[in-house]
Amino acid sequence: MRALRNLRLIGLALAGVVAAGTAAFHFILHWTWLDSFYMVITTLTTIGYQEVHPLSNTGRVINLIVIIFGVALVFLAIGALTQALLEFELQSFFGKRRMERDISRLSDHYILCGAGRVGRSVARELARKPTPFVIIDTNEAKAARYAGDWLVMIGDATQEQTLRDAHIERARGLVAATTTDATNLYIVLTARSLNPRLKIIARASEEDAEKHLLTAGADSVVSPYLFAGHRIAQSFLRPHVVSFLDQATTHLGMDLEIGEILVSQASSFAGKTLGGSRIRQERGVIILAIKRENGMHFNPSSEDRIEPGDFLIAMGEPAQLRELEQMARS
């Protein structure tokens, strides 16, 4: 904010005038440091107390210089402070209105309930895609911290009105990622009642909470502690596999990504065999599996047929996957 920068510069200049004026009264007129400082402050604040000591012509010249520069800087500081407060209030008002307008336009988006470590990690991944999402959190300070980068709402996600304000009826999915299992359970129950078709993923801290969350309507439950333990064990037992998956899913070390691609009815791939589609030869993309309604078919052969509604689990460069995704739609 430019007003704050100006205010800092004016403050430094004002401090310089106070120091110079105090030094001038002390060294030229031989006043004590306290009397010199007191004289400068009473002059700058225009209080109008009597002079500490009778002023000679030299003293009056020093005082005039302090008045000209110091009082001018004081009024400039007041103006800059007023401008900074105005800018802050206006930015807060219009920023809030703009965020409310952007949230009202959301469709086919994700709702992240909780801006803790898990919620922030999900938000970063969705933003990298990018995919539209909104974060709901009860902590105003935490919400304000991320409001500049992401859409954030302050509210209680267990309340119906809060989820309606996030347009849950138009959402694609919801993540219940608060720090307590009880809160996540209430969020899942409320969200499922408002949108039966919504995909809901919940975080669970305790192992016993998983079955309750699934019963409440969550499609899947993730335990950060269980995942971390599994990951640590696999890093010991299969370090190269873990390294490969990291590189394939997070772009660490090489430009590679694993994605899922929906084959539409109008796709040129629909009805063709995997070999006949020439995805590997022409696009440089490896099909790892085909997800169908009856389950996951791993390591498909060239004779396996691609049907509309299939999800191709593919590995390749991000640009290749985006191109293949477009071809699979039309």
Beta strands, then each sheet from edge to edge (+ up, - down):
strand 1: 110-113
strand 2: 133-137
strand 3: 151-154
strand 4: 173-176
strand 5: 199-203
strand 6: 220-222
strand 7: 257-262
strand 8: 286-292
strand 9: 295-298
strand 10: 311-316
sheet 1: 3+ 2+ 1+ 4+ 5+ 6+
sheet 2: 7+ 10- 8+ 9-
end
